[in-house]
Amino acid sequence: MSPKYCVAAVEKAIHILNFLAAHPDSTFTDIFTALGLSKSTTYQTLFTLEAYQYVVRTKEKKYRLDVGILPLVHGIAQQNNLIESSREALTQLAKETGLTVHLCSLADSYRAICLYKIDGANFTIRNTAVGRDLTLHTSASAKVLLAWMDKEQLAHYLEHVTYIKYTDTTITSPDAFRQELLESKRRGYAIDNCEGAQGAMGIGVPILDRKGNAVAAISIGAIITEIPPDQYGLTAEKLRHIADTISARLSAGM
């Protein structure tokens, strides 16, 4: 559609929602400064989004997405063949392991998101949620999606990675991250070594199409003590078996 038919007010609301998806708990000043909007436009747009529960202002006067978004996300989920093809296998995985399970994919240029999540029986990964962007340099699923890209596509993505240090094990240099991706593909799975949150680890594997391209990733999240390092390979093998089952269902059009 030609930009001349776009409604400016709607575009601004979309920009604010996308910004809050990537930057939860942002202040009013953070929002209008980052997006280059006027204070009055930002205030009016936030007021409207808050009235319809698309955003909420916390006691600390910071904004985040609210429950009004969920019906939209759930509506997409119900129509998404990838999720429907994965749901049964991932539910069984979560039941057997008691761990948090994720299904993730690329959303658009330079972004990856969580499509589906099942919380663990005793512990859930708090920094992931359906519809939320993944942190590209820490998430096991994001590493999988990047590691299985072709070189040209990967180069574009890596230009947009911000190497924020969250924990002592966070990878903070482009060279180290490239090496991490090479190692992940070599062994067939990626690891989040408590890089996004202290004490929370993850293991991810790709869901491949017939050409060997990663159409999505599945991962488990756990407390670091729940899966000893010498069990990472066995855990990844279980995930790979499930990923192969999902790939077969997708190929069959189920």
C-alpha positions in Angstrom: 0.0 0.0 0.0 1.2 3.5 -0.9 2.3 5.6 2.2 -0.1 8.3 1.0 -3.0 6.2 2.2 -1.6 5.6 5.7 -3.2 7.4 8.6 -0.6 9.4 10.5 -2.2 8.9 13.9 -2.4 5.1 13.4 1.3 5.0 12.3 2.3 6.9 15.4 0.4 4.5 17.6 2.0 1.5 15.9 5.5 3.0 16.3 4.8 3.5 20.1 3.6 -0.1 20.5 6.6 -1.5 18.6 8.9 0.6 20.7 7.3 -0.6 24.0 7.5 -4.2 22.7 11.3 -3.8 22.4 11.7 -1.4 25.3 9.3 -2.2 28.2 9.1 0.1 31.2 10.0 3.2 29.1 9.3 6.7 30.4 7.2 9.3 28.6 10.5 11.1 27.7 12.1 7.9 26.5 9.2 7.4 24.1 8.9 10.8 22.4 12.7 11.2 22.3 13.4 7.9 20.7 10.6 8.2 18.1 11.0 11.9 17.4 7.4 12.7 18.3 6.0 15.8 19.9 5.1 15.7 23.5 1.4 16.5 22.8 1.2 13.7 20.1 2.9 11.2 22.4 0.6 12.1 25.3 -2.6 11.9 23.3 -1.6 8.6 21.7 -0.5 7.0 25.0 -3.7 8.2 26.6 -5.8 6.5 23.9 -3.8 3.3 24.0 -4.1 3.2 27.8 -7.9 3.7 27.6 -8.1 0.6 25.5 -5.6 -1.3 27.6 -3.0 -1.6 24.9 -0.5 0.1 27.3 -0.4 0.6 31.0 1.5 3.2 33.1 3.1 1.8 36.2 3.4 3.4 39.6 6.9 4.5 38.6 5.3 6.3 35.6 6.8 4.0 33.1 4.9 2.5 30.2 4.6 -1.1 29.0 2.3 -3.2 26.9 -1.0 -4.2 28.5 -3.6 -7.0 28.2 -5.4 -5.4 25.3 -2.6 -6.7 23.1 -3.3 -10.4 24.0 -6.4 -11.0 21.9 -4.5 -9.9 18.8 -1.5 -12.2 19.7 -3.8 -15.1 20.5 -5.8 -14.5 17.3 -2.6 -14.8 15.3 -1.5 -17.8 17.2 -4.7 -19.7 16.5 -4.3 -19.1 12.8 -0.6 -19.9 12.6 0.1 -23.3 11.1 3.5 -23.4 12.7 2.0 -23.1 16.2 -0.7 -25.6 15.5 1.8 -28.1 14.1 4.0 -27.6 17.2 1.4 -27.4 20.0 1.0 -31.1 20.8 4.7 -31.9 20.8 5.6 -28.9 22.8 2.9 -29.5 25.4 4.1 -33.1 25.8 7.7 -31.8 26.2 6.7 -29.3 28.9 4.7 -32.0 30.7 7.6 -34.5 30.6 10.3 -32.1 31.7 8.5 -29.6 33.8 10.6 -26.9 32.1 9.6 -23.7 30.3 9.2 -24.3 26.5 9.4 -21.7 23.7 8.6 -21.7 20.0 10.2 -18.7 18.3 10.7 -17.3 14.8 11.8 -14.3 12.8 9.2 -11.6 12.8 10.5 -9.1 10.2 13.8 -7.5 9.4 16.2 -7.7 12.3 13.7 -9.0 14.9 12.8 -12.4 16.3 9.9 -13.1 18.6 8.4 -15.7 20.9 5.3 -17.2 19.2 4.3 -19.7 21.8 5.3 -20.4 25.4 4.5 -23.0 28.1 5.6 -22.1 31.6 7.6 -24.6 33.6 5.9 -26.4 36.4 8.2 -24.9 39.1 9.9 -22.1 37.3 9.3 -19.8 34.3 11.6 -17.6 32.3 10.3 -14.1 33.1 12.0 -12.2 30.4 10.2 -14.1 27.6 6.5 -13.8 26.6 4.4 -14.4 23.6 4.8 -11.6 21.1 7.9 -10.2 22.8 11.1 -9.6 21.0 14.0 -11.9 21.8 17.4 -10.5 22.8 19.4 -11.6 19.8 22.8 -12.0 21.5 21.6 -13.9 24.6 18.5 -16.0 23.7 19.1 -19.7 22.8 16.3 -19.5 20.2 17.6 -16.3 18.7 21.1 -17.8 18.4 19.6 -20.8 16.5 17.7 -18.5 14.1 20.8 -16.5 13.4 23.2 -19.5 13.2 21.2 -21.2 10.5 20.9 -18.0 8.3 22.9 -17.6 5.1 25.9 -15.3 5.4 24.4 -12.3 3.7 21.2 -12.3 5.8 23.2 -12.9 8.9 25.5 -9.9 8.2 22.5 -7.6 8.0 21.1 -8.9 11.3 24.4 -8.6 13.1 24.6 -4.9 12.1 21.5 -4.4 14.4 22.6 -6.4 17.4 23.2 -4.2 20.5 25.6 -6.1 22.8 24.2 -5.0 26.2 25.8 -6.8 29.1 23.1 -8.4 31.4 25.3 -10.9 33.3 28.9 -11.9 33.7 28.4 -14.5 30.9 26.8 -12.2 28.3 28.6 -12.1 25.0 29.6 -8.5 24.4 31.7 -8.4 21.2 30.7 -9.1 17.5 33.7 -11.4 17.0 32.8 -13.5 20.0 29.2 -13.7 19.0 30.0 -14.8 15.5 32.2 -17.6 16.9 29.3 -18.5 19.2 27.0 -18.9 16.2 29.5 -21.0 14.3 29.9 -23.3 17.3 26.1 -23.5 17.8 25.6 -24.7 14.2 28.5 -27.1 14.3 27.1 -28.9 17.4 23.5 -28.6 16.2 22.1 -26.6 19.1 22.5 -23.3 20.9 23.0 -22.5 24.5 22.0 -19.5 26.6 24.5 -19.8 29.4 22.7 -17.5 31.9 23.5 -14.7 29.5 20.1 -12.9 29.6 19.3 -13.4 33.3 21.3 -14.6 36.2 20.7 -18.3 36.9 18.5 -19.0 33.9 19.8 -21.1 31.0 18.4 -22.3 27.8 19.0 -24.8 25.0 17.6 -24.4 21.5 17.4 -26.3 18.2 16.1 -25.4 14.7 12.9 -26.5 13.0 14.1 -27.0 9.5 12.3 -27.0 6.1 13.0 -29.4 3.3 15.9 -27.3 2.1 17.5 -27.2 5.6 16.6 -23.6 6.4 15.5 -22.8 9.9 11.8 -21.7 9.8 11.6 -21.5 13.6 13.4 -22.6 16.8 12.3 -24.4 19.9 14.0 -24.1 23.2 13.7 -25.0 26.9 14.5 -22.7 29.7 15.6 -23.9 33.1 17.4 -22.9 36.3 21.1 -23.6 35.7 21.1 -26.4 38.3 18.3 -28.3 36.6 20.4 -29.4 33.6 24.1 -30.3 34.3 26.4 -29.3 31.4 27.1 -33.0 30.7 23.4 -33.4 29.9 23.2 -30.5 27.4 23.8 -32.9 24.4 21.1 -35.4 25.5 18.6 -32.6 26.1 19.4 -31.1 22.7 18.8 -34.6 21.1 15.4 -34.8 22.7 14.6 -31.3 21.4 15.9 -32.2 17.9 13.6 -35.3 17.8 10.6 -33.0 18.6 11.8 -30.4 16.0 12.0 -33.2 13.4 8.4 -34.2 14.2 7.2 -30.7 13.8 9.1 -30.3 10.5 7.4 -33.4 9.2 4.0 -32.1 10.2 4.7 -28.8 8.5 5.8 -30.6 5.3 2.7 -32.7 5.3 0.6 -29.5 5.6 -0.9 -30.5 9.0 
